[in-house]
Amino acid sequence: MPKLVAANGEIQLVLVAGAVIDAGLAIRNRRELRALIAGVVQRGHYTPTELTAELEQSRARNASLMRSVLAEVAQGIRSAPEGI
């Protein structure tokens, strides 16, 4: 679960980067994960470096697919079909 930023009763808010990493860790399909990460980067919300830092802060286990996709996007892949 991403780090909580604010709460108002039952409504809890987190930063988008944390939510993206949390959602991405649940995705086991490389193409779907690439689409998520590339979309966030393309829209200018975060850079691959910022998302990688967020992943490292999460201390998530079994994050090798996420690290691999972040590296692909950092190298210039900008959509799911562009990947290998």
C-alpha positions in Angstrom: 0.0 0.0 0.0 1.4 3.4 -0.9 2.3 5.9 1.9 -0.8 7.8 3.1 -0.7 11.5 2.3 -4.0 12.6 3.8 -7.2 11.3 5.3 -10.6 12.7 5.9 -12.7 10.2 7.6 -12.8 7.1 5.4 -11.3 8.9 2.4 -7.6 8.3 2.1 -5.3 10.0 -0.4 -1.9 8.9 -1.7 0.5 10.4 -4.3 -0.1 9.2 -7.8 3.4 7.7 -8.0 2.7 5.5 -5.1 -0.6 4.4 -6.5 1.0 3.7 -9.9 3.7 1.5 -8.3 1.1 -0.3 -6.1 -1.1 -1.0 -9.2 1.8 -2.0 -11.3 3.1 -4.5 -8.8 -0.3 -6.3 -9.1 0.1 -6.6 -12.9 1.9 -9.8 -14.0 1.6 -9.1 -17.8 4.6 -7.2 -19.2 2.5 -5.6 -22.0 -0.1 -4.3 -19.6 2.5 -3.0 -17.1 4.4 -1.3 -19.9 1.1 0.4 -21.0 0.5 1.7 -17.5 4.1 3.0 -16.9 4.5 4.4 -20.4 1.1 6.2 -20.1 2.1 7.9 -16.8 5.5 9.0 -18.3 4.0 10.1 -21.6 1.4 12.3 -19.9 4.3 14.0 -18.0 3.1 13.0 -14.6 6.4 11.3 -13.6 9.7 10.3 -15.1 11.0 6.8 -15.0 13.6 7.9 -12.5 10.9 9.2 -10.1 8.9 6.0 -10.4 12.0 3.9 -9.8 12.7 6.0 -6.6 9.1 5.4 -5.5 9.5 1.7 -6.2 12.7 1.6 -4.1 10.9 3.4 -1.2 8.1 0.8 -1.3 10.5 -2.0 -0.4 8.4 -4.3 -2.6 9.4 -7.9 -3.1 9.1 -9.6 -6.4 9.4 -6.3 -8.3 11.8 -7.6 -11.0 9.1 -7.2 -13.8 8.4 -3.6 -12.6 12.2 -2.8 -12.6 12.5 -4.2 -16.1 9.6 -2.2 -17.5 10.8 1.0 -15.8 14.2 0.4 -17.5 12.6 -0.1 -20.9 10.6 3.1 -20.5 13.7 4.9 -19.4 15.4 3.8 -22.6 12.7 5.3 -24.7 9.8 2.7 -25.1 6.7 4.8 -25.0 3.9 2.3 -25.6 3.1 -1.4 -25.0 3.5 -2.4 -28.7 7.0 -0.9 -28.9 8.5 -3.4 -26.5 10.0 -6.8 -27.3 
